[in-house]
């Protein structure tokens, strides 16, 4: 999987957009929870000038991994661009729920510090 992702990144860097799209799509199909592959597909759409399509894919990546820094930056920037053009923008997904409280020894030790 890593080799496929590296090949897709190199291919996109060379400007071979169609080939990069195929490789990122293969990676996303092989692992539907691969937010990085979906971000790669979003970058392909951006290379093609399809900001709305790119934004939709970034939202999909954020649904997979809400804390992905690249996806968060891309979403914010694409939202600005689309809103600036007067185009409708889907909202970003809500932030993940807070982590569950820690139990056991670590939780008790951390709880004592408060």
C-alpha positions, 0 to 999 in steps of 0.5 A: 500500500505504501509503495502505491501511495508513493507512486501516486505522489510521484506521478502527481508531482510529474503532472500525470494527473490521470495516472495519479488518479488511478493510483489514488483510487486503487489505494482508496478502494483497497483501504476505504479508511485511507484518508491520505488516498482520499486527500490525494484524489482531492489534490487531483481534482484541484489540479483539474481546477475542480474546487467543488469536487476537491472540497467534497473529497476533503470532506470525505477524508475528514469523515474518515480522519477528523484530525488529519491536518492536511485535510483540515487545512485544505478544507478551510482554504477550499471553503474560503475559495468557494465562498469567495466565488459565491458557490455553496459550500458544505460545512465541515464535519463536526469535531470528534467527541472528546476522548473517554475518561481514562481508567486504571492506573494511568487514569488514577495517576492523572486524576491525582494531579488535578 
